[in-house]
């Protein structure tokens, strides 16, 4: 699956990058800290999100001002400006009514937008969101937030990744070595130190508690129980303040849910039901039936071998070790396999393979 990246210029002259992928009912994702449309698309932290969502929706994402492919400006990074930027991107895309997906500080942007444009927002899905930024909570959060801001200014651009890795550990402490390394690189690649610090300062000043009761769209609030970046109490505050909101607390330490953890499967199931995804269970067929053979014929011998190992439960590193290839080569093969058999995630590929009797099959 591909994404189409486009640009729009705001009323104050800032160029914003946005991407569209998939098909179906529109879903708009508000930016979180931090995004990069191209880098995120291939990442082991985000690609399962985008593949799953694009399989059911026309997904629209954009890089907030100051980061990614948008202009790296450092002035006026306030919540008010972020809402105006969302309005600008939505108008450029031609969407009239859509669901909103919001992670982290994107929750505040979604709430502000939904209150201002209730006729446009059909549903809101929030994960890891907060009603109050770090500077609006208590003295301990204020001290730690100020310390992180100064650390960004001092160590963000340093040659050693040690400073940036601190942020990685806060966001995905349960990540694999590959995922942790990718997030370290995202931090370096997405923006420059002063902009990062100013974004962090702007996030600290967020407070949407006065307007949460005005939200009219059906809202689903997810939060990881062990989230070190945003405490679960903030998720509960959102759900309590938004009329009729449903709250689900999942067993995870990650601010961004990773593909290998059960919390991600729970998220997909509940969000799919909330947004009306159509779940179809493929009819089980013999691996020797004509239709099954035709479907498998699109795969090379090596791709078929890798698909069988995936369906048997092997992870990428185990497959690489078994076949004496690099883990990156395994990932490249999986991308090609997913495209050829028309699936968007590892779990869907496993179902595909097992329904055709090739899990664990000798090749």
Secondary structure, DSSP 8 states (H G I E B T S, - for coil): --EEEEEEE-TTS-EEEEEEES-SEEEEE---SS--HHHHHT-TTTHHHHHHHHTTEEEEEE--TTSTTS----S---HHHHHHHHHHHHHHHT--SEEEEEETTHHHHHHHHHHH-TTTEEEEEEES--SB-GGGS-HHHHHHHHHHHHHHHHHTT-SSTHHHHHHHHHH-TT--HHHHHHHHHHHHHH--HHHHHHHHHHHHT-B-TTTGGG--SEEEEEEETT-SSS-HHHHHHHHHHSTT-EEEEES---SS--TTSHHHHHHHHHHHHHHT----------TTSHHHHHHHTTS-HHHHHHHHHHHTT--HHHHHHHHT--HHHHHHHHHHHHHHHT-SSHHHHHHHHHHTT-TT---
